[in-house]
Amino acid sequence: MEKILIINPFGIGDVLFTTPVIKAIKENNPKNFLGFWCNERVKPILENNPYIDKIFALSRGDLKKIFKKNKFEGIKKLWSLFSALKREKFNIAVDFSLDHRYNLIAKLAGIKKRVGFDYKKRAKFLTDKIEIDSYKDKHVVEYYLETLRFLNIALPKVAQLELFVSQKDQTWAEDFLRRHNLSNKDLLVGIAPGGGMSWGKDAYYLHWPEEKFSSLIDLLIKKDNAKIILFGSEDEAGVCNKIELNQKNKIINLAGKISLNQFISLFKKCNLAICNDTGPLHIAVALGLKTICICGPVDERVYGPYPLNENHIVIKKDFSCRPCYKNFRFLGCAYNRRCLEEISVDQVYTAVKQLLKE
């Protein structure tokens, strides 16, 4: 038996990209003890994963926010995290942080074998490393899976994202649908017009225009009698509210009104998900939904639906300036988001009809 700590302090999509690695480690030896060190916001994504034995939810970004409010509280939280890691006596860490500070804490916590990626020489505290200058030409999941060779674990023949829903949340979702007079006979479409929280103020550059989402919803209701649920965080309530106000027909707008776990459980009940290339898309893929991915500045080969198959359609415009997210940096846009602005409502609706036929 090994005690293995996986480190991934990034957003929802990145954490879900880790799930094939989690499964492979546990299936290689079910007695392996598996810990996961993530940020506080994504903890619900992992809580119901049967392969994870313990979660440590506190990232560098979380600590920065705490330190801004109260330095003493920040030191206390950091020491508590370090002590908890050390107590578990992990002997292997698989670090996807691309940040030497996580490597260092793992070393100081007594973890002898530390595996990860060497990006810009930031891996000086890793014992086993893969040199990269960025993720490119293949999906992030496939980069993550490469770390398994340092653990003497064969790559899985089939790798897919996984997300688990508790019985409590499933019951909540079923009750919600009943209260809103929705049944299995209805065409239920989940739409997430926001996403990209890890991009901060630049998240706007990932979003298909809200007026186009509004027009698409009109088409789905008029032509397919679809029942629409809008999903979004509290920060995305403004976008979702504008879309709702533009509707002649009634839709359900849940932006900022439900927890992440409730969102996941209700999303799973949908027949189809329409999202920007952001966290909600990867939640939908991990839940086994059919998806439409509206893709702008990001390379869909690297960050898009995984694995890409007949259940997922990526809609994009291939301009010479795209992708403009490279080497883990958004380079900015000098063309008024044309890669998203020029994706038409008809293109997306045609893709919807294609998926609904299959």
MOSULSUL-V504058 format. One record per residue. N is the residue number from 1. RES is the residue in one small letter. SS is DSSP state (A for helix, B for strand, O for the rest). PSI is psi in whole degrees, -180 to 180 (999 if undefined). OMEGA is omega as a letter, one per 20 degrees, with the letter a starting at -180 (* if undefined). Layout:
n=(N	N)
res=(RES	RES)
ss=(SS	SS)
psi=(PSI	PSI)
omega=(OMEGA	OMEGA)
This chain:
n=(1	2	3	4	5	6	7	8	9	10	11	12	13	14	15	16	17	18	19	20	21	22	23	24	25	26	27	28	29	30	31	32	33	34	35	36	37	38	39	40	41	42	43	44	45	46	47	48	49	50	51	52	53	54	55	56	57	58	59	60	61	62	63	64	65	66	67	68	69	70	71	72	73	74	75	76	77	78	79	80	81	82	83	84	85	86	87	88	89	90	91	92	93	94	95	96	97	98	99	100	101	102	103	104	105	106	107	108	109	110	111	112	113	114	115	116	117	118	119	120	121	122	123	124	125	126	127	128	129	130	131	132	133	134	135	136	137	138	139	140	141	142	143	144	145	146	147	148	149	150	151	152	153	154	155	156	157	158	159	160	161	162	163	164	165	166	167	168	169	170	171	172	173	174	175	176	177	178	179	180	181	182	183	184	185	186	187	188	189	190	191	192	193	194	195	196	197	198	199	200	201	202	203	204	205	206	207	208	209	210	211	212	213	214	215	216	217	218	219	220	221	222	223	224	225	226	227	228	229	230	231	232	233	234	235	236	237	238	239	240	241	242	243	244	245	246	247	248	249	250	251	252	253	254	255	256	257	258	259	260	261	262	263	264	265	266	267	268	269	270	271	272	273	274	275	276	277	278	279	280	281	282	283	284	285	286	287	288	289	290	291	292	293	294	295	296	297	298	299	300	301	302	303	304	305	306	307	308	309	310	311	312	313	314	315	316	317	318	319	320	321	322	323	324	325	326	327	328	329	330	331	332	333	334	335	336	337	338	339	340	341	342	343	344	345	346	347	348	349	350	351	352	353	354	355	356	357	358)
res=(m	e	k	i	l	i	i	n	p	f	g	i	g	d	v	l	f	t	t	p	v	i	k	a	i	k	e	n	n	p	k	n	f	l	g	f	w	c	n	e	r	v	k	p	i	l	e	n	n	p	y	i	d	k	i	f	a	l	s	r	g	d	l	k	k	i	f	k	k	n	k	f	e	g	i	k	k	l	w	s	l	f	s	a	l	k	r	e	k	f	n	i	a	v	d	f	s	l	d	h	r	y	n	l	i	a	k	l	a	g	i	k	k	r	v	g	f	d	y	k	k	r	a	k	f	l	t	d	k	i	e	i	d	s	y	k	d	k	h	v	v	e	y	y	l	e	t	l	r	f	l	n	i	a	l	p	k	v	a	q	l	e	l	f	v	s	q	k	d	q	t	w	a	e	d	f	l	r	r	h	n	l	s	n	k	d	l	l	v	g	i	a	p	g	g	g	m	s	w	g	k	d	a	y	y	l	h	w	p	e	e	k	f	s	s	l	i	d	l	l	i	k	k	d	n	a	k	i	i	l	f	g	s	e	d	e	a	g	v	c	n	k	i	e	l	n	q	k	n	k	i	i	n	l	a	g	k	i	s	l	n	q	f	i	s	l	f	k	k	c	n	l	a	i	c	n	d	t	g	p	l	h	i	a	v	a	l	g	l	k	t	i	c	i	c	g	p	v	d	e	r	v	y	g	p	y	p	l	n	e	n	h	i	v	i	k	k	d	f	s	c	r	p	c	y	k	n	f	r	f	l	g	c	a	y	n	r	r	c	l	e	e	i	s	v	d	q	v	y	t	a	v	k	q	l	l	k	e)
ss=(O	O	B	B	B	B	B	O	O	O	O	A	A	A	A	A	A	O	A	A	A	A	A	A	A	A	A	A	O	O	O	O	B	B	B	B	B	B	O	A	A	A	A	A	A	A	O	O	O	O	O	O	O	B	B	B	B	O	O	A	A	A	A	A	A	A	A	A	A	O	A	A	A	A	A	A	A	A	A	A	A	A	A	A	A	A	A	A	O	O	O	B	B	B	B	O	O	O	O	A	A	A	A	A	A	A	A	A	O	O	O	O	B	B	B	B	B	B	B	O	O	O	O	O	O	O	O	B	B	B	B	B	O	O	O	O	O	O	O	A	A	A	A	A	A	A	A	A	A	A	A	O	O	O	O	O	O	O	O	O	O	O	O	O	O	O	A	A	A	A	A	A	A	A	A	A	A	A	A	O	O	O	O	O	O	O	O	B	B	B	B	B	O	O	O	O	A	A	A	A	A	A	A	A	A	A	O	O	O	A	A	A	A	A	A	A	A	A	A	A	A	A	A	A	O	O	B	B	B	B	O	O	O	A	A	A	A	A	A	A	A	A	A	A	A	O	O	O	O	O	O	B	B	O	O	O	O	O	O	A	A	A	A	A	A	A	A	O	O	O	O	B	B	B	B	B	O	O	A	A	A	A	A	A	A	A	O	O	O	B	B	B	B	B	O	O	O	O	O	A	A	A	A	O	O	O	O	O	O	O	O	B	B	B	B	O	O	O	O	O	O	O	O	O	B	B	O	O	B	B	O	O	O	O	O	O	O	A	A	A	A	O	O	O	A	A	A	A	A	A	A	A	A	A	A	A	A	O)
psi=(138	152	111	132	123	134	118	99	11	-162	-172	-49	-48	-40	-40	-32	-20	-18	-33	-32	-44	-50	-43	-41	-44	-37	-29	-38	103	-18	-11	137	125	120	156	125	114	-174	164	-37	-34	-1	-42	-25	-28	-16	-35	9	116	-13	-12	128	-30	141	136	105	89	109	174	-38	-40	-44	-39	-41	-40	-44	-35	-36	-40	106	-40	-42	-37	-46	-41	-44	-44	-43	-39	-43	-50	-44	-41	-41	-43	-39	-33	-19	51	145	-11	138	135	108	114	16	-23	29	120	-21	-35	-40	-44	-45	-41	-42	-48	-27	1	16	114	-44	121	111	143	-161	140	98	121	39	34	10	33	-16	8	147	-27	128	154	122	132	154	-14	178	122	154	-16	166	152	-39	-41	-33	-47	-42	-26	-26	-19	-27	-26	-13	7	40	130	146	138	145	-35	124	131	156	149	144	132	141	133	159	-38	-46	-35	-43	-41	-45	-42	-41	-40	-48	-40	-43	-25	17	41	141	177	-18	-19	147	103	118	122	128	127	96	-2	-131	174	33	-34	-15	-9	-131	-19	1	-29	-33	-6	-8	124	143	139	-32	-28	-37	-41	-46	-38	-43	-42	-45	-45	-38	-44	-46	-26	2	37	150	126	132	125	130	144	162	176	-37	-22	6	-35	-46	-47	-38	-39	-42	-43	-42	-27	-2	136	-28	160	132	167	120	111	13	122	7	-11	163	168	-41	-39	-40	-48	-45	-36	-36	-38	-25	-10	151	-23	143	135	119	159	172	74	-174	-48	-33	-47	-29	-47	-44	-46	-27	-7	19	158	139	148	120	116	111	126	-102	-8	146	114	-23	-26	-41	4	-166	139	132	149	120	-167	-12	-5	128	127	127	126	167	120	88	161	-24	-5	139	147	8	108	149	40	24	140	121	-4	165	124	7	25	43	39	-27	-26	-41	-31	4	119	159	-40	-38	-46	-41	-39	-40	-38	-48	-37	-45	-36	-23	-27	999)
omega=(r	r	a	r	r	a	r	a	a	a	a	a	a	r	r	r	a	a	r	r	r	a	a	r	a	r	r	r	a	r	r	r	a	r	r	r	a	r	a	a	a	a	r	r	a	a	a	a	a	a	a	a	a	a	r	a	r	a	r	r	r	a	r	r	r	a	r	a	a	a	a	r	r	r	r	a	a	a	r	r	a	a	r	r	a	a	a	r	r	r	r	r	r	a	r	a	a	a	a	a	r	r	a	r	r	r	a	r	r	a	a	a	a	a	r	a	r	r	r	r	a	a	a	r	r	r	r	a	r	a	r	r	r	r	a	r	r	a	r	r	a	r	a	a	r	a	a	a	r	r	a	r	a	r	r	r	r	r	r	r	r	r	a	a	r	r	r	a	r	r	r	a	r	r	r	a	r	a	a	r	r	a	r	a	a	r	a	a	r	a	r	a	r	a	r	a	a	r	r	a	a	a	r	a	r	a	r	a	a	r	r	r	r	a	r	r	r	a	a	r	a	a	a	a	a	r	a	r	r	r	r	r	r	r	a	a	a	r	a	r	r	r	r	a	a	a	r	a	a	r	r	a	a	a	r	a	a	r	r	r	r	r	a	a	r	r	a	a	a	r	a	r	r	a	r	a	a	a	r	r	a	r	a	r	a	r	r	r	r	a	r	r	r	a	r	a	a	r	a	r	a	a	a	r	r	i	r	r	a	r	a	r	r	r	a	r	a	r	a	a	a	j	r	r	a	r	r	r	r	a	a	a	r	a	r	r	a	a	r	a	a	r	a	r	a	r	a	a	r	r	r	a	r	a	a	r	a	*)
